[in-house]
């Protein structure tokens, strides 16, 4: 995963195609409304690379996907609001194109000068994007002399604007390198995959165990302890023969859960108490019960205080902690205590020198909601990509870049 970065090539006077992850939340899905960006975190995450390229004399062509459009007719996913927000942040014009490739784009790129910024239309408006169409990749590669991928959140997708264009650039003898955000992600997550410091504690939460079986298996080879919370804990508890009431349990995953428990032994740590309620609702009355005895008609919606005390003990002295998935239904304040208190414990650990990595997705959202994002060592910008990297998978968007 040691890849060349933008610092190692000359971009002066060159046109640079920069793949970013500007898949940001929008104010509306009605194309007739004045749609705006409601959270520009992902745009700001790309600023170090954007500013570096502009300061070093590049003419910048940006490409990203946005949402899940079915076709170019889904105008609510056009990149116009993103271009407007980026222009505000940069304090300079951003030329927005209405297509990803084509004659108009080629002509506009020919006129693009060093220090100027262009944003192409949503890459997923092109049917060839998700199919990794070689023709589309070649058209993108023809626009620039350099390709930079800074979209870690899309690095696990073999799409035309990620894997395909990088291959096409390299085939043409042009550089295909990583941006600063991608470099940062690989440095943080790569350490956890290849040479993690010990003691290494992994924390797994979220709803489903089936999504994370491969991840847990890989972590059992690397981590000293795995702490389990969230909805996935219910499946493990049922596999131990405990009563789980009306809690979310993946029946199909019970054999795998039982196998993992047997393989891991005491290294897989389950909740000892849970916060339960009679229904899945923000205002549902809650009570704390032992994890082995969830009452009939009740469902687990958060981990309890005794579990947090146990997790705190297991985290003592850890040199590396990787957390992926909330401990409960953190969207409801009544059932967010476990997730919020775990975030506070980890912020304290990070302050004492522990490397604390938050694996994107809901975990990142929970840490931000708790107001502790700036206390963590690293928060990944890619949920699916970080999961696959931690599983030990090769990410096609990264594999296609030039080796260092």
N, C-alpha and C positions, 0 to 999 in steps of 0.2 A: 504493500500500500504506500510505498515511498514514491510519490509522484512529483514531477517538476511543477514548480509554481510560477506565477506571473512575474515574480521577482527575478527569475533566472533567464528571461528572454527580453529582447529589445522590442518595444512597442512604439517607439518614436515615429510619428508620421504614418502609422499603420492603421488600417481598419480592423477593429477587434469585435468579434461576435462573442458577446458575454451572455451565457445562460444563467439566469437568476431564478430564484423562487419567489415570485411576486403573487403567489396564490393567497391573496389577502381577503379578509372579511369585507363585505360590501353592505351598504345601507339598505339596499332594496334589490329584489329580483324582478322588478317591473321595468322593462326597457324604456317605458315612457316617462319614468321619473328621473330626477336629477340624482344619479347614483354617485355616492362618495365612498372613499375608503374609511372604514371605521376603526381599523387597527393597522398601523403602518410598521409594526415590529419587523416583519420580514423584509420590507423595503430598506429599513435602516440597517438591518444585518448585512446587506450587500454594499453599504456605503464605503467601507474601507477599500474594497476592490475597485468600485466605481471611481472613487476619488483618486486612487493611485494611478489608474489608467489615464484619467483626464490630466492629472498633473504631469504625467510622463509622455504627453503629446499624442495620445491615441484618439482616433475617431471612433465613437462607441455605438455599437448596434446591440440593443438589448432584446432578449427573447425569453418569454415565460409562458407557462400555462396559467389559466385562471378558472377555477370551478370545474364543473363537469358538463360542458356543453355537448349536446347531441350533434350539432352542426353549426355552421357559421350563421345560421338563422337565429341562434340564441343570443341576440344582441345585448342581453343583460350581462353577458360575460365578456363584452368588449373591453379592451385595455385602456379606454379613455380616462376613467377615473384614476387609474394607476399612474398614467402619464401626468395627469394634473397634480397628483400628490407628490410624485417624484420631482417635478419641476419646482414645486414650492420648497421642498427639502434642499434641493441642489442650488436653488437661487439662479437657475438658468433655464432657457427653453428646452423642452423635450419634444422632438418631432415625432408625432404618433402616426404610424402607417395603418391603413385599413386592411392590409393583407400581410401574410407572413412571408410569402415569396411572390414573384411575378415581375412583369415589366416595370410597373410603377415603383416597386421596391428597389429593383436593380438600378433604375435611373436616379432615384433619390440617394441611394448609397454612393453612387458615382460622384455626387455633389457634396457628400458629407466631408467636412473639414476637421482636422485635429481640434479637440476641445468641444466638439459638438456631440449631442446625444440624440439617438433615435430609438424609439420603442416599437418593435414589430407587433402585429396583431396576435392575439391569443393563439398559441401553437396548436391547441386542440380544436381550433376551427378547421384545421386541415385533417382530413381523414387519414392521411399517411403518417401523422405524428405517432399515434399509439401503435401503428403497425410497423414502425421503424422502417418506413419505405425508403429504399436506397436513393430513389430519384429526388425525393424531398430533402433528404440529408445532403445530397450533392448540390442541390440548389442553395441550401443554407451555407454550405462550405464555400461556394463560389462568391459569396458576398464579402468575405473578409480574408485577411492574411494571417490572422491569429484567432484561435478559439480558446476561450476561458470558461470553464465550468465552475460556477460558485453556487450551484443549486443542490445542496446536499439532500434536501427533502425529496428530490426527484432522482437521486443517483441510483436508486434500486430499480428504476424503470429503464428498459432498453427501448427508448423512444428515438425518433429521428433527431430531436433537438438535444439529446443527451449522448447516447451511445453512437448512433448512426453518423451524426455530423463530426464527431471526434475521429471516427474511423476514416471518414472521407477526407478530413483535413490532413491526417497523417499520411494517407495514401497519396496526397498531392504534395507531400513534403513540407507541409505547414505545421507550426507548433499547435498542440492541443494540451493545455495545462490547467492546473487547479488555481482557483482564486483563494483569497485569504480565509473566507468562511469555511470552504471545503477543507483547506489545510488545517484549520483549527479543529474541526470536527474529527478529522482523521487522527490528529495528534491525541485528542482526549479519548475518543472511543477505541482507537487502535491500541493504545496502551492497555486498555481493559481486556482486549482480545489476545494480544500477543504476549506481553510480559507484565502482567499485573503485579503490583506490589502486594504483599500480604502483611497482616490479615486483610482479606478481600471479602466484603459483605455485599450480597446482591439482595435487593428488595423487589419483589414482584407483586403487583396488584392488578386492578382492572377486572373486567367482567368474566372473561373467558380463559380457561386453561388451554383449550384446543389451539388458540392463537399462539400460545407460548410454550408448547411442549418441547419443540426443538431448542428454543432458547434456554429453558430450564435444564435440558440435557447437556447443552454446551456449557452452561454455567457450573454444573456439577463437576465438570472437569477442571474448572478454573477457580471458582469461588470457594471460600472456606465454609461459609454459611449462606443459606438463602432464606430470607424472611418472606412469608406469604400472607397477603391480606386481600381485601377487595372481594368481589364476587367469586373469583377463582378459588378462594379458600374454602368456599362451601362444598365444592366438588371433592377437594381433598378430605374434608371432614366427613362427608358421606362415605368416601372410600375407606375411611377408618371404622365405619359402622355407626357413626353418630347420627342422632336425629337432627334433621336440618329444617323442619317445619315447611314453610312455603318458600324458602330461600331459593334463589337461582342456582340450579345444579345442572351441569351438563352430563346427562345420563350416559351419552355415548363415550364420554371421556373418562368414565369411572375406572375402566381397566388400566388405562394409561396412568391415571392418578395413583392407583394402587401400586403399579410397577415403580413409579418414580419415588413413592414413599419408601418402598422396600430397598431400592437402590441407594437412596440418599441417607437413610437412617436418621440420626439426630441432626444432620446438617440441614435438613428441611424443617423449618420452624413454623408451626401453624399458630393461629390466634388461640388464646386460652379463654377469652371472653369476648362477647359481641354485643353491639347495640342493635336491638331488634324492634320491629314495629308490625302492626297488623296489616298495613298496606303501604304501597310504594307512593308516598305523598310527602310533600315538604312539611306539612303540619301534623303528620301522624304522631300520636303519643309514643314515646320511646322508653325502653327499659334495657338494663344491662343484665345479660344472662351468661352462664358458663357456655363455652363453645361446644361442649359435649351434649348439651341439653337445650336446644332451641325448641321452645314450646310449639305444639301444633297450632297452625293458624298464624304463626309469626314468621317474619323473614329478617335475615341479617342484612343491615344496611351500613354498618360501620364496625371497626374494631373497637374494643373496650379499653378502659384505663389499665387493666392488668396486662393486657397484650402490649400496650405501649411501654410499660415498665420492662417487660421481658425483652422487647425489641431494643430498648435503650441499653440494657445490659449486653446484649449480643453485639451492639455497635461499638462498645467501649474498646478503644485501642485500634480500631480499624484504620488502615492506611488508605484504602480505596473503598468507596461505596457507590454502587450503581443502582439507581431507583427507576423502575418503570411500572407505572400504573398506580392509581389512587387506592387508598385503603377502604374507601366506602363511597357512598353517593355524595361526593363533595359539592355537587351542584345545589344540594339542599343544605342550608346552614346547620340544621339540626343534626345532620349526619356527616358533617365535614370535620368534626373535631379530631378524629383519628388521623386524617390526611394532614390537617393543619399542624397538629402537634408533632407529627413525624417530621414535617418540613422544618419546624423549629429545632428539633433535636439535630437534624442534619446541618442546619445553619450553624449551630453551636460546634458541631464536629468540624465543619469547614474552617471555622475561625481558629480552631486548634491545629490546623494543618492537614486534616484528612482531605483527600481528593474526592469531592462529591460530584458525581455526574448524574444529571437528570436526563432520562432518555426520551425526551420529546413527547408529543401528543398530549394526552390528558394529564400526565405527570407535570409537564411544563406548565400547562394551564393552571393546575392546582397550586403550584409553587408561586406563580404570578399572582393568582387570586389571594394567596396568603401574604402577599407583599414581601416575599423573601427571595425573589429571583436574583437580586444582586449579591446575595450572601453565598450562593452556590459556586463551586469551582467552574462548572460548565453545564449549560442547558442546551441540549441538542435541538436543532431547528427541524429535524426530520423524525417523525414518529416511526413510520414504516421502515425508513432507511436505517435508523439507529438500531431497531430491532433486528433487522436482517444482518447488519454488521456484527452485532453482539452474538448472533446465532453462528457466526463464523462463515457466512455466505459471502461470495464475491459480488460486489455491486457493479453492474455493467457500465454505468456512467462514469465510474472511477477507473475501472480496469482499462477502459478505452483511451485514457490519457497517457501522455508521454511519461515514461519512467524517469526518475531522477538519476 
